[in-house]
Amino acid sequence: MLTKDDHRRDSAGLTYVYPVVSRRAGGVSIGINLNVNNACNWACIYCQVENLTRGGPAPIDIDLLETELKQFLDTALQGDFMRMHVDESQRRLVDIAFSGNGEPTSAAEFPLAINVVRRIIKEFALEDKLLVRVITNGSLMYRSQVQYGIRLIGEMGGEIWFKIDRASVARVNEVNRVQGDASRTQRHLEISCSLAKTWVQTCWFALDGKAPDALERDAYCRQLQPFSKSLEGIHLYSLARPSMQPGAARLARIPAPLLDEFAQEIETKTGIRVMVSP
């Protein structure tokens, strides 16, 4: 059975398509994994991908992706996959999400893959039933082909979930293992908001027994306050599954009451609504 704690990419025995029960999406999410080689341009300390490497994906077999997505939708909608593998309370398809084992927008075929999904959704008459989402670190939003793909998502009424875990340079370096640049992040977030509905997603956790301090919380709020009118909201969550990266033992969940306190602080300082997933 699929659970919120199990996001294996091979649960359906396919290459690019995998179902998960998503606590944030609220049902069964059909994942599209464009990074089957476990390569990403970031290396977040909490990442659950085993054998993660730095880099980009191998060439995508678009025809295979199309075949797999059709095959899975047939099984989920007409077959017994949901009954056999999903608890009754979660037995609903909620979205198709470009996520997987690395940064999806790093694939050269990213716009082609979105067009495949758009065509299949229309073929299955699911336009008003399934959202299309891209879960991204936003670092490649400056690329024209990425912007084209995000624009397609916007035209379909889909959403971008844009990762911002920390705001200060030191903490971005520590958590995401990249050089932090607040102004660049804001530029990329502006691009995303201009092309499609955009949520910020933030993984909030303790490191070495310490939750992010008041200075980091304030820096986070100051970075996002200019987007009070353009963001759909913020998904704030803590750890759900074990990290597979060096330093995993340093991580700990933030208790739900502290997440709620931070959510209230964000809403007070920025005016942006916050959805909490403990």
TAHU-V577629 format. One record per residue. N is the residue number from 1. RES is the residue in three letters. SS is DSSP state (~ for helix, > for strand, _ for the rest). PSI is psi in radians with two decimals (999 if undefined). OMEGA is omega in degrees with one decimal (NA if undefined). Layout:
n | res | ss | psi | omega
N | RES | SS | PSI | OMEGA
N | RES | SS | PSI | OMEGA
This chain:
n | res | ss | psi | omega
1 | MET | _ | 2.43 | 175.3
2 | LEU | > | 2.43 | 176.7
3 | THR | _ | 2.94 | 178.8
4 | LYS | _ | -0.32 | -178.5
5 | ASP | _ | 0.01 | -175.4
6 | ASP | _ | 1.81 | -179.3
7 | HIS | _ | 0.73 | 178.5
8 | ARG | _ | 2.45 | -178.2
9 | ARG | _ | -0.15 | -176.9
10 | ASP | _ | 0.32 | -173.4
11 | SER | _ | -0.42 | 178.5
12 | ALA | _ | 0.05 | 179.2
13 | GLY | _ | 0.45 | -177.8
14 | LEU | _ | 2.93 | -177.6
15 | THR | _ | -0.90 | -173.4
16 | TYR | _ | -0.36 | -172.3
17 | VAL | > | 2.31 | 179.3
18 | TYR | > | 2.36 | 177.0
19 | PRO | > | 2.53 | 172.8
20 | VAL | > | 2.74 | 168.8
21 | VAL | > | 2.02 | -174.0
22 | SER | > | 2.13 | 178.3
23 | ARG | _ | -0.55 | -179.8
24 | ARG | _ | -0.65 | 179.5
25 | ALA | _ | -0.46 | 175.1
26 | GLY | _ | 0.63 | 178.9
27 | GLY | > | -2.68 | -179.7
28 | VAL | > | 2.13 | 177.4
29 | SER | > | 2.30 | 176.5
30 | ILE | > | 1.86 | -178.0
31 | GLY | > | 2.51 | 171.5
32 | ILE | > | 1.98 | -177.6
33 | ASN | > | 1.79 | 178.9
34 | LEU | _ | -0.07 | -176.7
35 | ASN | _ | 1.06 | -175.4
36 | VAL | _ | -0.19 | 176.8
37 | ASN | _ | 0.17 | 177.3
38 | ASN | _ | 0.59 | -179.2
39 | ALA | > | 2.38 | -179.4
40 | CYS | > | 2.68 | 177.2
41 | ASN | _ | -0.13 | 171.1
42 | TRP | _ | 2.96 | 177.1
43 | ALA | _ | 1.13 | -174.9
44 | CYS | _ | 2.42 | -173.2
45 | ILE | _ | -0.39 | -178.1
46 | TYR | _ | 0.09 | -174.3
47 | CYS | _ | 2.39 | -177.5
48 | GLN | _ | 0.11 | -177.9
49 | VAL | _ | 2.17 | 176.6
50 | GLU | _ | 2.59 | 177.2
51 | ASN | _ | 0.67 | 178.2
52 | LEU | _ | 2.36 | 176.0
53 | THR | > | 2.79 | 175.8
54 | ARG | > | 2.39 | 177.7
55 | GLY | _ | -2.80 | -179.3
56 | GLY | _ | 3.05 | -176.0
57 | PRO | _ | 2.77 | 170.2
58 | ALA | _ | 2.88 | 177.4
59 | PRO | _ | 2.44 | -177.1
60 | ILE | _ | 2.33 | 174.1
61 | ASP | _ | 1.61 | -174.6
62 | ILE | ~ | -0.68 | 179.9
63 | ASP | ~ | -0.72 | 178.8
64 | LEU | ~ | -0.72 | 177.5
65 | LEU | ~ | -0.80 | 179.7
66 | GLU | ~ | -0.78 | 179.5
67 | THR | ~ | -0.78 | -178.1
68 | GLU | ~ | -0.74 | -178.3
69 | LEU | ~ | -0.74 | 176.5
70 | LYS | ~ | -0.77 | -179.3
71 | GLN | ~ | -0.79 | -177.9
72 | PHE | ~ | -0.71 | 178.9
73 | LEU | ~ | -0.70 | 176.0
74 | ASP | ~ | -0.81 | -177.9
75 | THR | ~ | -0.72 | -177.3
76 | ALA | ~ | -0.65 | -174.9
77 | LEU | ~ | -0.61 | -174.8
78 | GLN | ~ | -0.38 | -176.7
79 | GLY | _ | -2.73 | -174.6
80 | ASP | _ | 0.31 | -177.0
81 | PHE | ~ | -0.84 | -176.3
82 | MET | ~ | -0.74 | -179.4
83 | ARG | ~ | -0.64 | -175.8
84 | MET | ~ | -0.48 | -168.4
85 | HIS | ~ | -0.09 | -175.2
86 | VAL | > | 2.32 | 176.0
87 | ASP | _ | 2.52 | -174.7
88 | GLU | ~ | -0.61 | -178.0
89 | SER | ~ | -0.34 | -178.0
90 | GLN | ~ | 0.21 | -168.6
91 | ARG | _ | 1.15 | 176.7
92 | ARG | _ | 2.43 | 174.6
93 | LEU | > | 2.27 | -176.4
94 | VAL | > | -0.52 | -178.5
95 | ASP | > | 2.96 | 165.5
96 | ILE | > | 2.10 | -170.8
97 | ALA | > | 2.13 | 171.7
98 | PHE | > | 1.86 | -178.6
99 | SER | > | -2.00 | 172.4
100 | GLY | _ | -2.60 | -169.6
101 | ASN | _ | 0.41 | 178.7
102 | GLY | _ | -3.02 | -178.3
103 | GLU | _ | 1.96 | -174.0
104 | PRO | ~ | -0.53 | -177.8
105 | THR | ~ | -0.11 | 178.8
106 | SER | ~ | -0.19 | 178.6
107 | ALA | _ | 2.31 | 177.4
108 | ALA | _ | -0.50 | -177.3
109 | GLU | _ | 0.17 | -177.2
110 | PHE | ~ | -0.90 | 179.0
111 | PRO | ~ | -0.65 | 177.9
112 | LEU | ~ | -0.72 | 179.9
113 | ALA | ~ | -0.68 | 177.5
114 | ILE | ~ | -0.72 | 177.4
115 | ASN | ~ | -0.65 | 175.7
116 | VAL | ~ | -0.83 | -179.8
117 | VAL | ~ | -0.75 | 179.7
118 | ARG | ~ | -0.75 | -179.3
119 | ARG | ~ | -0.73 | -178.1
120 | ILE | ~ | -0.71 | 177.6
121 | ILE | ~ | -0.73 | 177.8
122 | LYS | ~ | -0.74 | -179.9
123 | GLU | ~ | -0.66 | -179.3
124 | PHE | _ | 0.09 | 179.9
125 | ALA | _ | 0.81 | -177.6
126 | LEU | _ | 0.30 | -175.1
127 | GLU | _ | -0.67 | -177.1
128 | ASP | _ | 0.14 | -174.9
129 | LYS | _ | -0.46 | -177.9
130 | LEU | _ | 2.17 | 170.8
131 | LEU | > | 2.62 | 170.6
132 | VAL | > | 2.27 | -177.8
133 | ARG | > | 2.62 | 170.4
134 | VAL | > | 2.14 | 178.0
135 | ILE | > | 1.96 | -166.3
136 | THR | > | 2.67 | 171.7
137 | ASN | _ | -0.07 | 173.1
138 | GLY | _ | 0.02 | -172.0
139 | SER | _ | -0.34 | -176.8
140 | LEU | _ | 0.31 | -176.1
141 | MET | _ | -0.26 | 178.9
142 | TYR | _ | -0.30 | -176.5
143 | ARG | _ | 2.40 | -177.3
144 | SER | ~ | -0.67 | -178.5
145 | GLN | ~ | -0.56 | 175.5
146 | VAL | ~ | -0.76 | 178.2
147 | GLN | ~ | -0.66 | 177.4
148 | TYR | ~ | -0.77 | 178.3
149 | GLY | ~ | -0.73 | 178.9
150 | ILE | ~ | -0.66 | 176.8
151 | ARG | ~ | -0.70 | 176.8
152 | LEU | ~ | -0.73 | 177.1
153 | ILE | ~ | -0.78 | 178.9
154 | GLY | ~ | -0.71 | 179.6
155 | GLU | ~ | -0.48 | 177.8
156 | MET | _ | -0.03 | -176.2
157 | GLY | _ | 0.33 | -179.4
158 | GLY | _ | -2.99 | -174.3
159 | GLU | > | 2.63 | 170.4
160 | ILE | > | 2.27 | 172.3
161 | TRP | > | 1.87 | -168.5
162 | PHE | > | 2.05 | -175.6
163 | LYS | > | 2.13 | 165.9
164 | ILE | _ | 1.80 | -176.9
165 | ASP | _ | -0.64 | 179.6
166 | ARG | _ | 2.91 | -176.0
167 | ALA | _ | -0.66 | -177.1
168 | SER | _ | 2.65 | -178.7
169 | VAL | ~ | -0.79 | -176.2
170 | ALA | ~ | -0.73 | -177.0
171 | ARG | ~ | -0.61 | 174.5
172 | VAL | ~ | -0.76 | 178.2
173 | ASN | ~ | -0.71 | -176.5
174 | GLU | ~ | -0.72 | -173.9
175 | VAL | ~ | -0.79 | -175.8
176 | ASN | ~ | -0.14 | 179.2
177 | ARG | _ | 0.67 | 173.8
178 | VAL | _ | 2.85 | 179.0
179 | GLN | _ | 2.07 | -179.3
180 | GLY | _ | 2.50 | 177.7
181 | ASP | _ | 1.69 | -173.4
182 | ALA | ~ | -0.71 | -178.0
183 | SER | ~ | -0.67 | 178.0
184 | ARG | ~ | -0.75 | 178.3
185 | THR | ~ | -0.73 | 179.5
186 | GLN | ~ | -0.69 | 177.3
187 | ARG | ~ | -0.78 | -179.0
188 | HIS | ~ | -0.65 | 177.5
189 | LEU | ~ | -0.66 | 175.9
190 | GLU | ~ | -0.75 | 178.7
191 | ILE | ~ | -0.83 | -178.5
192 | SER | ~ | -0.80 | -178.7
193 | CYS | ~ | -0.54 | -179.0
194 | SER | ~ | -0.31 | -174.5
195 | LEU | ~ | -0.47 | -176.8
196 | ALA | _ | 2.81 | 173.7
197 | LYS | > | 2.28 | -172.9
198 | THR | > | 2.28 | 170.1
199 | TRP | > | 2.57 | 167.5
200 | VAL | > | 2.39 | 174.7
201 | GLN | > | 2.30 | -173.5
202 | THR | > | 2.12 | 175.0
203 | CYS | > | 2.03 | -172.7
204 | TRP | _ | 2.08 | -174.2
205 | PHE | > | 2.91 | 177.2
206 | ALA | > | 2.53 | 177.7
207 | LEU | > | 2.19 | -175.9
208 | ASP | _ | 0.67 | 176.0
209 | GLY | _ | 0.05 | -176.8
210 | LYS | > | 2.23 | 173.7
211 | ALA | _ | 2.77 | 175.8
212 | PRO | _ | 2.38 | -173.8
213 | ASP | _ | 3.14 | -176.0
214 | ALA | ~ | -0.62 | 179.5
215 | LEU | ~ | -0.72 | 179.1
216 | GLU | ~ | -0.68 | 178.1
217 | ARG | ~ | -0.72 | -179.4
218 | ASP | ~ | -0.70 | 178.0
219 | ALA | ~ | -0.69 | 178.3
220 | TYR | ~ | -0.84 | -178.6
221 | CYS | ~ | -0.70 | 179.0
222 | ARG | ~ | -0.61 | 179.6
223 | GLN | ~ | -0.62 | -174.6
224 | LEU | ~ | -0.27 | -177.0
225 | GLN | ~ | -0.65 | 178.8
226 | PRO | _ | -0.20 | -177.1
227 | PHE | _ | 0.35 | -176.2
228 | SER | _ | -0.48 | -178.4
229 | LYS | _ | -0.28 | -172.7
230 | SER | _ | -0.41 | 178.5
231 | LEU | _ | 2.53 | 172.7
232 | GLU | _ | -0.55 | -179.1
233 | GLY | > | -3.00 | -178.8
234 | ILE | > | 2.29 | 170.2
235 | HIS | > | 1.94 | 179.3
236 | LEU | > | 2.19 | -176.2
237 | TYR | > | 2.90 | 176.0
238 | SER | _ | -2.96 | -175.1
239 | LEU | _ | 2.43 | 176.7
240 | ALA | _ | -0.57 | -177.0
241 | ARG | _ | 2.69 | -175.4
242 | PRO | _ | 2.47 | 173.8
243 | SER | _ | 2.56 | 176.0
244 | MET | _ | 0.33 | -176.1
245 | GLN | _ | 2.78 | 173.5
246 | PRO | _ | 2.39 | -178.8
247 | GLY | _ | 0.09 | -177.8
248 | ALA | ~ | -0.58 | -177.9
249 | ALA | ~ | -0.26 | -179.8
250 | ARG | ~ | -0.19 | -170.5
251 | LEU | > | 2.61 | 174.9
252 | ALA | > | 2.59 | 178.3
253 | ARG | > | 2.60 | 170.0
254 | ILE | _ | 2.24 | 179.0
255 | PRO | _ | 2.58 | -177.3
256 | ALA | ~ | -0.74 | 179.9
257 | PRO | ~ | -0.62 | 178.3
258 | LEU | ~ | -0.61 | 174.2
259 | LEU | ~ | -0.75 | 179.4
260 | ASP | ~ | -0.69 | 178.3
261 | GLU | ~ | -0.75 | 179.8
262 | PHE | ~ | -0.67 | 177.2
263 | ALA | ~ | -0.75 | 178.9
264 | GLN | ~ | -0.67 | 177.8
265 | GLU | ~ | -0.76 | 179.1
266 | ILE | ~ | -0.84 | -178.0
267 | GLU | ~ | -0.67 | 179.5
268 | THR | ~ | -0.75 | -174.8
269 | LYS | ~ | -0.45 | -174.0
270 | THR | ~ | -0.42 | -174.7
271 | GLY | _ | 0.18 | -179.2
272 | ILE | _ | 2.33 | 179.8
273 | ARG | _ | 2.57 | -177.2
274 | VAL | > | 2.25 | 173.7
275 | MET | > | 2.16 | -175.4
276 | VAL | > | 2.28 | 173.3
277 | SER | > | 1.70 | -175.8
278 | PRO | _ | 999 | NA
